[in-house]
Amino acid sequence: MWILNLACQEPKDLGWPQETWSMSSLVKYIKGHFKEANFPYLAKVSKGTVWNILAKVISNLTK
């Protein structure tokens, strides 16, 4: 849920300069903040994994 929550926020609200997330910037944010969010298993998360998580959530919402 943390990744979905991040993806739904505007990066500028979290101190990033852009108005929307790119997959690369979202992954960089996750890798830079996983410890403080208490998700140690996200230390090596990839763009593909983040993409799959978000795609699965969207897929479940449209069913």
Summary of the structure (lengths in Angstrom):
residues: 63
radius of gyration: 11.6
end to end distance: 18.6
largest distance: 34.5
contacts: 138
relative contact order: 0.16
helix: 63%
strand: 0%
